[in-house]
Amino acid sequence: MRIEKFEDILSWQKSKELCIAIYRIFESSNDFGFRNQIERASVSIMNNIAEGFERQTNNEFKQFLYIAKGSCGEVRSMLYLAKEVEKISLNDFDKLYSMTIEISKLLSGLIKTL
C-alpha cells in the first residue's frame, strides 16, 4: 500500500486514537498541569508524524518520527505516575500503556523502512 497522505499512516491513526482516549480519560482531572502535559505529549506524537511526512524527505520524516517516538515514551512515563498517584484506574493504565507500546513499535518499523 502506498502512503499518499499522513492520514494513511497506521501509526498516525493509532496515535490519534491514543490522543482521544487520553483527552477523555483525563478530562475531569483537576490537576491541570499534569493533564496539560500528558495531553500535549500525546498530541505531539500524531502531529510529529504528520509534520514529518509533509516535509517530503525521508531524512526529515525520520527525524520527526524519532521525536514522535520520544513523545510516546513521555506519555508512557506519565501513565506510570498517573497510576501510582491514582489519577487513573489500572484498567485505563493497561489500555493506554498497550496503545503506547503498539505505537512505539509501529514507529520503529516505519523508521527502519526509511
C-alpha positions in Angstrom: 0.0 0.0 0.0 1.3 3.4 -1.0 1.1 6.2 1.6 -0.2 9.3 -0.1 -1.1 11.4 2.9 -0.2 11.3 6.6 -3.8 10.1 7.4 -2.9 6.8 5.7 -0.1 6.1 8.2 -1.1 3.5 10.7 1.0 4.9 13.5 -0.7 8.3 13.0 -4.2 6.7 13.1 -3.3 4.8 16.3 -1.7 7.9 17.9 -4.9 9.9 17.1 -6.9 7.1 19.0 -4.5 7.4 21.9 -4.8 11.1 22.0 -8.6 11.0 22.0 -8.5 8.4 24.8 -6.2 10.5 26.9 -8.4 13.6 26.5 -11.4 11.6 27.5 -9.8 9.8 30.5 -8.2 13.0 31.9 -11.0 15.5 31.0 -12.3 15.7 34.6 -8.9 15.9 36.2 -8.3 19.0 38.3 -4.6 18.6 38.1 -4.3 21.0 35.2 -0.5 20.8 35.0 -0.4 17.1 34.7 -3.4 16.9 32.4 -2.0 19.6 30.1 1.4 17.8 29.9 0.1 14.3 29.1 -2.4 15.8 26.5 0.4 17.8 24.9 2.7 14.8 24.8 0.0 12.7 23.1 -0.8 15.4 20.6 2.9 15.7 19.9 3.0 12.0 18.7 0.4 12.5 16.0 1.5 16.0 15.0 5.2 15.0 14.5 4.2 12.1 12.3 2.1 14.5 10.2 4.6 17.3 10.1 7.5 14.9 9.2 5.5 13.3 6.4 4.6 16.7 5.0 8.3 17.7 4.8 8.6 15.1 1.9 12.1 14.0 2.6 13.0 10.7 4.2 15.7 12.2 6.4 13.3 14.9 7.9 10.5 12.4 8.2 12.7 10.0 10.1 13.8 12.8 12.5 10.2 13.7 13.2 9.4 10.0 13.8 12.1 9.9 16.4 10.6 12.9 18.1 7.1 11.2 18.0 8.7 8.1 19.5 10.2 10.2 22.3 6.8 11.8 23.0 5.3 8.3 23.1 7.8 7.4 25.8 6.9 10.6 27.6 3.2 9.6 27.6 4.1 6.1 28.9 6.2 7.6 31.7 3.4 9.9 32.7 1.0 6.9 32.7 3.1 5.3 35.4 2.9 8.4 37.5 -0.9 8.7 36.9 -1.3 5.1 38.0 0.9 5.4 41.1 -0.9 8.6 42.4 -4.3 7.1 41.5 -5.3 9.5 38.7 -6.3 6.6 36.5 -7.6 3.1 37.1 -5.5 0.1 36.5 -7.8 -0.8 33.5 -7.2 2.6 31.9 -3.5 2.4 32.5 -3.3 -1.0 30.9 -5.3 0.2 27.9 -3.3 3.3 27.3 0.0 1.6 28.1 -0.7 -1.1 25.4 -1.5 1.6 22.9 1.8 3.4 23.5 3.7 0.2 23.1 2.0 -0.6 19.8 2.6 3.0 18.5 6.2 2.8 19.5 6.7 -0.5 17.7 4.9 0.9 14.6 7.2 4.0 14.7 10.3 1.8 15.0 9.2 -0.2 12.0 8.5 2.9 9.9 11.9 4.4 10.8 13.6 1.1 9.7 11.8 1.2 6.3 13.1 4.7 5.7 
